[in-house]
Amino acid sequence: MAVDPTGKKFAVAEIGESVGAKVHIVIASLSQPGKTVSHTEPESTRLLGWTTQGLLLSDTSRSWLWKPGASSEPKIPGVSSAHVIPSDPGRLLVATGQAGAGLCLHLYTLSSRQLGPGLTCGPGADWTVSPDGRRTVFGSTVVDLVNGRVGPELMNSLGFYSPHWEDSTHVLTPVRGSDPQGQPLTPVWVRCDVSTGACEQAPIPGSNGTSAVIDW
């Protein structure tokens, strides 16, 4: 789901029930119930966010934009995946390259279609942007998107476990260990400070280690 930058509409993407089914996107007004727009995209399309230029969509190899009512869907050249900057929906944090062969992160301005210089590069890994748009965790490396500073590294490479942002300075990640005999242990949540890289077990209750976490 994504909300448009004006806060007046929202979009929901639903996966088809059969193999090869198209992804169905419904756009609705937050103030006028019943007024909706429907749209379909190919299988495996993901809705990544709502920018000032329309919905940001992606699959396993490319990213593109779709604006409700528009007939064309402009691609973002050379970009394999992207995230909307939460504090500035007119900019994206994008990855160029291919997962497995190496990815590089750049800031991308939608109005000018301008790709900024490379911030950092590394093997294919999950990456997310903080709620204030200030930092990203790329693999286990923290990158400051304002001044371009790279680092610190999250302790024990915990960022590789798909971190969720708790707030703009801390990420939470579930970690499953094993005992000396190699048997899996109950997963626990670990909190990492992105300004120092220090991590600690988070006091999140629950026997299965998967209690609710806000994913910005």
Residue pairs with C-beta under 8 A, 6 or more apart in sequence:
1 10
1 11
1 12
1 13
1 47
2 10
2 11
2 47
2 48
2 49
2 50
2 55
3 9
3 10
3 11
3 30
3 50
4 10
4 11
4 50
5 50
5 51
5 52
5 89
7 30
8 29
8 30
8 31
9 27
9 28
9 29
9 30
9 68
10 27
10 28
10 30
11 25
11 26
11 27
11 28
11 47
11 50
11 55
12 25
12 26
12 28
12 47
13 23
13 24
13 25
13 41
13 45
13 46
13 47
14 23
14 24
14 25
14 26
15 21
15 23
16 22
16 23
16 24
16 43
20 43
21 43
22 40
22 41
22 42
22 43
23 40
23 41
23 42
23 43
23 44
23 45
23 47
24 38
24 39
24 40
25 38
25 39
25 40
25 41
25 47
25 55
26 36
26 37
26 38
26 39
27 36
27 37
27 38
27 39
27 68
28 35
28 36
28 37
29 35
29 36
37 68
37 69
39 66
39 68
41 57
41 66
42 59
44 59
44 60
45 57
45 58
45 59
46 57
46 58
46 59
47 55
47 56
47 57
48 56
48 57
48 58
48 63
48 81
48 82
48 83
48 84
49 55
49 56
49 83
49 84
49 89
50 56
50 84
50 89
51 65
51 84
51 89
51 90
51 92
51 110
52 89
52 90
52 110
52 111
53 65
53 67
53 90
53 110
53 111
54 65
54 66
54 67
54 68
54 70
55 65
55 66
55 67
55 68
56 63
56 65
56 82
56 84
56 92
57 63
57 64
57 65
57 66
57 73
58 64
58 81
58 82
61 80
61 98
62 75
62 76
62 79
62 80
63 75
63 76
63 79
63 80
63 81
63 82
63 94
64 73
64 74
64 75
64 76
65 73
65 74
65 76
65 110
66 73
76 82
76 92
76 94
76 108
76 113
78 96
78 115
79 92
79 94
79 95
79 96
79 108
80 95
80 96
80 97
80 98
80 99
80 103
81 94
81 95
82 92
82 93
82 94
82 95
82 108
83 92
83 93
83 94
83 127
83 128
83 129
83 136
84 91
84 92
84 129
85 91
85 92
85 93
85 107
85 129
85 133
85 145
86 129
86 130
86 131
86 132
86 133
86 216
87 131
87 132
87 133
87 134
88 133
90 109
90 110
90 111
91 107
91 108
91 109
91 110
92 107
92 108
92 110
93 105
93 106
93 107
93 108
93 127
93 129
93 136
93 145
94 105
94 106
94 107
94 108
94 115
95 103
95 104
95 105
95 106
95 127
96 103
96 104
96 106
96 115
97 103
97 104
97 121
98 124
99 123
99 124
100 123
100 124
101 124
102 121
102 122
102 123
102 124
103 121
103 122
103 123
103 124
103 125
104 118
104 119
104 120
104 121
105 118
105 119
105 120
105 121
105 127
105 136
105 138
105 143
106 115
106 116
106 117
106 118
106 119
107 116
107 119
107 145
108 114
108 115
108 116
109 116
119 143
119 145
119 148
119 150
120 138
120 141
120 143
120 150
122 138
122 139
122 141
123 139
125 138
125 139
125 140
125 159
125 160
126 139
126 159
126 160
126 162
126 163
127 136
127 137
127 138
127 139
128 136
128 137
128 163
128 164
128 165
128 171
128 216
129 135
129 136
129 145
130 136
130 165
130 168
130 169
130 194
130 216
131 165
131 167
131 168
131 216
132 168
133 145
134 144
134 145
134 146
134 168
135 142
135 143
135 144
135 145
135 168
135 194
136 142
136 143
136 145
137 143
137 154
137 159
137 163
137 171
137 194
138 159
139 157
139 159
139 160
140 153
140 154
140 157
140 158
140 159
140 160
141 150
141 151
141 153
141 154
141 159
142 150
142 151
142 152
142 153
142 154
142 159
142 194
142 195
142 197
143 149
143 150
144 150
151 197
152 194
152 195
152 196
152 197
153 197
154 163
154 171
154 192
154 194
154 197
154 199
155 192
155 197
155 198
155 199
156 199
158 173
158 175
158 190
158 192
158 199
159 171
159 173
159 192
161 173
161 174
161 175
162 173
162 174
163 171
163 172
163 173
163 192
164 171
164 172
164 173
164 213
164 214
164 215
164 216
165 171
165 172
165 214
165 215
165 216
166 172
166 191
166 213
166 214
169 193
169 194
169 195
170 191
170 192
170 193
170 194
171 191
171 192
171 194
172 189
172 190
172 191
172 192
172 202
172 204
172 213
173 189
173 190
173 192
174 187
174 188
174 189
174 190
174 209
174 210
175 187
175 188
175 189
175 190
176 184
176 185
176 186
176 187
176 209
177 184
177 185
177 188
178 184
178 185
179 185
186 207
186 208
186 209
187 208
187 209
187 210
188 201
188 202
188 209
189 201
189 202
189 204
189 209
189 211
189 213
190 199
190 200
190 201
190 202
191 199
191 200
191 201
191 202
192 198
192 199
193 199
204 211
204 213
205 211
